């Protein structure tokens, strides 16, 4: 699990090199005491040559602005956040924006589900979560897995997938519980 450091607004997401689907993603971090202003810094690192972009935020959630140049599909970025305009900054963390091929991989799964008459938000949700996972889009996979969990989905494979997605996004406590739940289900289920 991500642990906050005193006086440092530790990034929560995106991180761990995970791919995001949106060229205008949302960034979140841990609050620092009574801080009311943060500076978010984002830079493209692969391909190299990205300029540092700085944005001001007043909360621990920052939505990449619609009027800013969108992030590049398939590129890798690093970002950090600091308190105010000159406060201590957190360590840099990396994420990637999904490429066109990776997006098409998930879109292909959605088309196959549609062709088979399977609702990706219903009976096909587990397959959709697997498609997101296979494309490295663990935030999206986790969103679908958590919907399945709320519906009471059970079984060894479900708990293993849940553990894998939670581990990838940095929720080690949740991953441990999911893996323990998987271990408690007989291998035949």
N, C-alpha and C positions, 0 to 999 in steps of 0.2 A: 504494500500500500504506500502511496505517496504520503510522506510526512512533512508538514510545514516546518520551516526553519524560522526562528524568531527574526522579525523585521525583514523577511525576504518573501516576496509574493510568488511562491513556487508555482510554476505552470502545471495545470492539471491536464488540459487537453487543448490541442492535439499534441501528442508526444510519442516517444518510443518508435519513431520512424513510421508510424501507422499512416495509411493513406486516407485522405478525406475526399469525399465526392464533390464538394462544393469549391468553386474557384473564389468564393467569398466565405471562407469558413468562420466559425465562431471559436473564440479563444477564451479559456477560463483559467483562473488561478486562485490560490488561497489568499484571503484578505489579510492585510497587515494592519494590526491594531486599529487605530482610528483614521487610517489613510482615506482620503476622499478623492485622490487623483492618482492615476497611474500612467506611465508611458509604455506603450507596447511597441517593440521593435521587431521587424520581420525582414528577412533577407533570403533571397534565392542563393543556394550554394551549389546546386547541380542541375542544369549546367551553370558553371561559375559565372560571375559577373553581375549578379543582382545588386542593386543599390539598396542600402538600408532604408526602410520605410518606417517612419515613426508616427504613432497616433496617440492621442490622449483619450483616456477612459476614466469614467467616474465610478465605475462599479467593477466587480471581479469577473464580468462577462463582457467581451468585446466582439461585436459583429463587424467583420471586415466591411468597410463602407462601399455602398453602391457606386459612389462617384470616384472611387480609386481604381487604378488599373487592375483588372482581375489577375489572380495568380495563374501561372502557366500550367496547363495539364501535363502530367508526367514529370514535373520538376520537383526537386527536393528543396525544402526550406528549413531555416532555423529561426527560432523566435525566442524572445525573452520579454520580461516585464519588470519595470522598476517603479518605485514609489515616487510620485510627483514627477518633476522634470530632471532631478539629479540625484535621486535616492539610490540606495543599494539595489542592484539588479540581480535577478535570479540567474542560475546557470542556463546556458543555451540548450534548447531541446529541438529535436528535428521531427519533421513530418513530411509527407509527400502528398501531392495532389494527384488523384487518379488519372492515368493516361486514357486516351481514347480506346485503346485495345482492352484495357482492364474494364472500362465502362461497358464496352461491347460484350465482354464476357458475361457480365451480370445481365445485360439486356437480352442476350441470347437465352439465358435461363428463364427470364421472364416470358419471352416469346414462346418457349417450349411449354411452360406451365399454361399459358393462355391457350395455345393450340390444343393441349390435352384437356382443356376445360377445368383446370385447377386454379383456384383463387390463391394468389401468392400471399394474401393477407389472412387466409384461412388455412385450408388443408395443405397448401404449398409453402407455408411460412418456414417450416424447417428446411426445406430445399433452398429457399431464398437465403436463409441464414448461412447455409453451407456455401452458396455461391459468393456471398459477400466475404466470408472467411477465406475461400480459395483465392479471391482477388486481392486479399490483404486489406480489406476494408473492415477492420475489426470494430470500429464504432458503429457502423451500420449493422454488422452481424450481431453485436451486443444488443442493439435496440430491438431487433426482431426476437432474439433469444429472451429478452426480458418480457416482451409481449407474450411469448409462449409460456414463460414461467407464471405470469399473472393468470393465464388460462388454466394453470394446473398441469402443464405438460410434465411427464415423468419419464423415467427410463434411463438406463445406463448411458446410452449414446447422447441423449439430451444433456445430462449432467456433465459429460465429458466435453461436449461442445461449449456449454456454458462456462466451464472451468477454463477452457482454452481462450475464449474471448475475454473473460475477465482478467486472466493472466496477461494477455497481450496489451490491454489498455492500462494495466498497472494496479488493478484491484487484487492484490495478492491474498488478502483475507477472504474476499468473496470467491476467488479461484480455489483456495484451499477447501472451503466449505462445499463447493460444487464437486470437486474431486472426491471428497469424503462421501458425499451423497452418491456419486457414481460407484464408489467401492462398496457401498452398502446394498447395492442392487445386484441380484444374482446375474451372472454373465449371460444367462439365457434370455433376459428381458431386454 
